[in-house]
Amino acid sequence: MDVHPLLILAVGVATVIGMILVLRINAFMALITAAILVSLLAPGELADKISRVAEAFGESAGKIGIVIALAAVIGECMMRSGAADRIVQAFLRLLGVKQASVALLGSGFVLAVPVFFDTVFYLLVPLARSLYRRTGQNYLLYLLAIAAGGAITHTLVPPTPGPLVMADQLGIDIGAMIIAGAAVALPAAIVGVLLAHVFDRLVPVPFREVRTGPEMRALDDHELPPLSLSVLPVVLPVLLISANTVVGTLMKQTTEPSSLARLEEISQWTAVIGNPNLALLISTAVAMWLLWRQQRPTLTKMSEMVETSLMSGGAIILITAGGGAFGAMLKVAQIGPAIEGYFSGSGGAASGLTFMLLGYLIAVLLKVAQGSSTVAMITASSMLAATIAGGVDLGYHPVYLATAIGAGSLMGSWMNDSGFWIFAKMGGLTEAEALKSWTPMLAAMSLVSLGTSIVLAITVPMV
């Protein structure tokens, strides 16, 4: 019996949301269960309907698993070596204490590229407390500046898992995702820090001591690595991956035979060094060397650190691969052609904008329903990838569809979002204070990111 594709989509979405929100089941279990249900309802041989889920899971894990695992190790090494501290200190020295909020914003913006949001916040909160003790004011401003910088790159710039998986699901070159994600993130971050000033005046938050264990000790200057080495684990993979993207773009735009031949020769090398797996592996080696240079840990300590990092990344890999399997099964169910039929008479530009708004709204719904930005991005991009699988002419590069989904994953952060609780508890805020500051700031950044995505899709479509 054939089941209508949109009914299959409804079953899949209801399964994910119901299991996560109502039954409080782990996101990986929910996504895999939904993938199997969708596969059973989709066309195909009955004997293949379970195995193809496992094959799609393995394919997704193969594409993003190595990068996520290595990013986790890089982040931990940067924390322990003092590289993250050095980047923060550099921002503070460049901008001064009077512009400490901008320095904290920049620190969070940069550090959240290879380091998970919660880790960035743990790192920078002691600095916000120290600045408050020195100035006696602007405590909420400092906290919100950290949150704005960390949250926006967490949702838009690889190799953070959400943006990384969106790039994979939508067939986007990772270098293009890095460049476009950063371009969309920057205006939103600026709006975030401006709103942080407003909320610092409107929401009176007293400084409270937080008893969550010993705060991280601020290292002295002589204990920190040089700035040039500290930024290397972040900058190096971005340069390597972007180099491959730039060469590929130039090849598409070049018609002169000799130039094209040179670019093709160069592309053989950039395709290797710009492969995200190798780029992140090189960056990991640099980060581990930097940790050894600064701390001289024993081989046993180094091994324990790597194992701890990989365990934190393992759960993310399972969730992202589960989301990949779910998206693949939606494609098998022919969701794309079914939805495309509803937009067939609207024209290319209108259809493209419709898909962007659809992706944004799906991400918003999922974020409000279950709390995780990463799960919202993974699930929404899986669904949208299925809808455009038939070759829909968006009228713009699909990277803007990804940034619109990432923007949606910022909206509606409340009590079911772990980031909400990290901000509130580590910052010493009550739930009401966080709802009056953190939640509306992220909502405004979400809308700015969506607006920027739309403007860029119209003015710089890259098609």
N, C-alpha and C positions, 0 to 999 in steps of 0.2 A: 504494500500500500504506500503510495506516494504522499508525503507530508509537505505542505506548503513551506517554502523556505523561510518566510517571515514568522511562521509558527515555530519553526525550529529555532530561529533566532530568539524568540520570546522565551522558549524553554531554557535555552542556554543562559541568557541573561538572568532570568528568574532563579536559576540554580545557583549561579555565582553569588548573586546578592543575598538570596535566602540563606545559603549555607554560611556565608561570612557574617552577615548582619544579625540574622535571627538565631541561627544555631551556634554562632561563634566558633565555627570550624576554621582551621588554618587555610590561608588563601591557596596554598598549593593543592591541598585536598579538594577544595572547591573547584578550582580551575580544571583539574584532571577529571573530576566527576562530570563537570559540565562538558568537557571535550568528549568523553565517552558517550554521554547521552546524545549529544549532537551527532556524533559519528553513527550511532545506532539508528537515528532517525533519517540520516542523509542517504542518498542513493549509493549503491555499491553492493558488492558481494558480501553476504553476511559473515563469511569466514574471515574477511579482511578488516572488518569494522573496528576491532579492538587493536589489532596489530598496527594499523595505520596511525592510531593515536600515539603508540609507543615510538613509531618511526618519526613522526612529527616532533615529538618531545626530544628525541635524540638529535634531530637536525637543528632544532632551536638551541639546545644546549651546546652543540658543536660550534655554533656561530657566536654565541655571547658568553659562554661559560668561562673560557680562559681569560677574557678581558675583565670580567667582573671579579674573578678570583685574584688576578694580578693587581687590580685597582685597590682591593682590600689590603693587600700586602704593602703597596705603596703608601697608602694613607697611614697605616700603623707605623711604618718606618719614619715617615715625616714627623709624626707626633713624637716618637721616642728620641729621634736624633736631634730635635730642636729646630729642624728646618721650618716647621710651621710657625714656631715662635719667632724665628728670624724674619719671616715674611711679614708677620704682624708688626714687629718692631720697626721694620723698614717703612711700612705705611705710616706709622705714628711719627717717625722722625721726619718723613717727607712732608706731612700735612700739619704736624704740631698738635698739641693737646686741644687747642681751640676747635680744631676740625677732627676731633677724635671719632665722632660718629661716622664721618666719611672714611676714616682709616679703618674702622671696624667693618664698615660695609665692604670696602675693598678686600679686606682680609677674608671675610666670609665668602665673597664672590669668587676669589681665586682658590681658596682652600677646598671649597665644596665641589670643585671639578673632580679631583681624585679621591676626596675624603667624604664619607657619608655625613649627612646633615647633623645627626645627633653628636657625632664625634667633633665636628667643627664647633658646635655650640658648647660642648664640654670644655673644649680648649680655650674658647674666648670669653666665657662667662667670668672666670677669675680676673681677667683683664678689665672687664666692665666694672667689677666690684672695686678693683684697685683704683680705677679712674674716678669712681664716685667718692671713694674715701679721700682722694686728692682734691677734688673740686667741690664736693658737697652738693652736687646737683646733677640733673640729667641722667639719672640711673635708668629710667625706662627708655630714654632715647638710645642709650648705648645698647641695651638688650635688643630693641627693635632693629637697630642698624645691623647687628650681627645676624639676626633672623632674616632680614631682607636679603642680605648678600648671600647667605647660605641657602635659603629656600629657592631662590630664583635659578641659580645654576644647578641645583639639585633636580629641578624639573625640566631643564632645557639643554644642558650641555653634557655630552658624553665625556668620559666613560661612566658617569653615574648611571646605574642600571636602567631607570625609566627611559631616559632619552636614548640610551643605547639600544634597548629593545624596540622602541618606536622606529628607529632608523632601520633596524633589521626587518621588522614587520612590513614597513611601507617601501622597502627597497631603496633606501636613501644611503648614499655614500656617507660614511661616518665623518669624513672631513667637512662635507657640506653641512652636516648636522651640527658640528662644532661651530662653524662660522655663522650659520644662520641662527643657531641657538644663542650664541653670545650677542649677536646683533639685536635679537628680540629681548634678551635678558637685561641689557644695559639700560634702556629707557625705564623699564619696570623697576630696576634697582634704584635709579635716581628718584622716581616717584615714591618708592618705599622709604628712602631716608628722609625725604621731605615730609611725608606723612608721619614719620617717627617723631619729628620735631613738633608736629601738631598734637599728636597723642600724648607726648611728654607734658604738654601744657594742659590738655583737657582731662587726662586720666591721672589723678594724683596717686602715685604708687610709692609708699615709703620703703626705704631700704630695710630688708629683713635678712637676718642671718639664716643660712640654709644649712641644715645638718644632713648632708648626703655623703658623708665621708670626707677625707682630707682633700682640699682643693689642690690642683696641680701647682707645683712650685714654679714660679717664674725663673727661668734660668738666667744667669748672669751673661753678659756679652761674651766673655771669654769662653763660655761653654757652648756657644752657638756656632754653627757652621757659617761660612761666608754666604752672603745673599746670592751670589752667582751660582753656588752649588745648591742652595736651598730651593731655588725656583726650578732647577733643572728637571726634577722628576715630574713637574707639571708642564713645563714648556716643551721639553723634548718630544714627548709623544704627540703633542698638538702640532708641532712643526713637521714631524715625520709624516703624520697622517694627512695634514693639510698640503704638504708638498705633492703627494700622490694625487690629491684632488685637483690642485692647480694644474699639474701637467695634463691630467685627463681633460680638463676644461679647455686648455690651450689646444690640445689635439683636435677637439671637436670644432674649434673656431678657425683653425689654420687650413688654408688651401694650397699654400706654396709648397711644392714637392720636397725641396731640400730641407725646409724648416720642419715639415711633417716627419721626414725621415729621422731628423735629429731628435725630435720629441718622442718618436716611437722607441728610439734607442734608450733615451733617458727613462722612459716609462717602464722599461724592463727592470730598472733598478728601484725606481720609486714604488713600483707595485710590491716589491719585496720589503723594503725598509718602511714603507708606508702602510703595510698591512697592520691593522690594529693589534693583532696578537703579538707580532714581533716588536712593534713600537712600545707596547706596554711591558713586554718582557725586558727590553733594553732599559726602560724607565725603572722597572723593579730592581734590576741589577744595580743601577745607579743609586736608588734609594737605600738598598741594603748596604752598599758600600759606604754610603754617607752615614748610616747608623753605626757601622763598624768603625768608621773614622772618628766619630765623636764619642762613642760610648765604650768601644772595645769589648763587646759582649763575647762570652765564650760561644763555641759552636752549639753547645746545648741550649743556651739562652736564645741564640738566634733561631734555632730550630723550633723552640717553643713559641717564639713570637710569630713565626710564619704559620705554624699550626693554628694558633689562636685566630689569626687574621683569616685564614682559609675557612675556619668554622663559621665565622661571622658572614663570610661571603657565600657559604654553601646554601643557606636558606634562601638567599636572594636568587641564586642560580636556579634552584628548584621552582620558585615562583615564576621567574621569567620564562623558563622552559615550559612550564605548565601553561602559561599564557600563550606561548607560541603554538603549542599543541591545540589549544582552544581555537585560536585564530585560523589555524590550518583546517580544522574540521568545519568551521564556518564557511571557508572557501569551498570545501568539498560539497557542502549543502547548497551551493549556488545562491548564497545570500546576495552577492554582488549584482548579478543580472536581475534579480527580483526587485531590489531597491532602485537600480538604474532605470527600470521601467517607469517608476513613478516620477522621475525627473527628465524623461526623454524629450519632453516638449518645452523645457525651460531654457534651453540654450546653454552653450559652454560656460560663459562667465557666471550666469546665475547658478548653474549646477555646481560649479567649483566653489562658489561662496556658500552654497547650501551645505556641501559636504564639510566645509571648514566649521560652520556653525554647528552642524550635527555632531562632529567630533568633539567640539568644545562642550556642548551640552551633555553628551554621554559621559565625558570625563567628570563634569561637575556632578552629575547624578551619582556616579560611582564613588566619587570622593566623599560627598555628603553621606552616602549610604553606608560606606564601610571604612572610611577614614584614611586609607593608605593612598598617597599620591602615586607611588610606584604601581600598585595594583590597578588604580584607575587608568594610568597611562598604558599599561600592558593590555588591559582588557579593551579599552577604547580603540587603541591602535589595531588590535586584532580584528575587531569588528569592522573598522573602516577599511583595513586592508582587504577584507573579504568583499566589501562593497565596490571597491575600485579595481578588483582583480581582473575584470573584463576589459580593461583598457579605457576607462572613463577619461575623457579629456577635461581635466580640471581647469586648464587655462593658466596654471602656475606649477612650479616645482612642488612635489609632494612634501618637501621639507617644511613648507608653511602649514601643511595639514598637521604635521607632527608638532610644530610649535604651538598651534592652536589647541591641540589636545593637552600638551604640557601646561598651557595657560589654564585650561579648565581644571587641572588637577590641583591648582592652588586655591580654588574657590571652596568656601564652606568648611574650613578647618574648625572643628569643635571637639567635644569630649571623646569622640571615637578615634581621634587622630593622635598617634603617638607623639608627633611633633608638637602638638598643643600641650601635652603634658610635660614634655621635655622643657619647653619654653617656660611654662608656669612653675613647675617644681624646681628646676635648676635656677630660675630667676627669682624665686621667692614671691610669685604673684598668686593671688587668689584666682579661682576659676572665673569670677565676674570680671576681674581686671584683665585677664587674658582675652576673654570674649570681647571686651571693649577696645582692645588694642591690637593684639596679634591677629584675630580673625578679620576685622575690617581692613587692616593693612594688606594682608594676603589677598583679600577680595579685590581691592583696588589694583594691586599688582597683576592679578589675573586678568582684569579687564584691559589694562594697559598692554599686557602681552598679546592678548587677542587683537586689540586694535592695531598694534605694531605689525602683527602677522598679516592682517588684512591689507594694510598700507603697503607693505613690502611685496605681497603677492600681486598687487595691482601695478606698482611702480617698477619692481625688479622681479618679474615673474620667473626668470631663469629657464625659459622653455625655448 
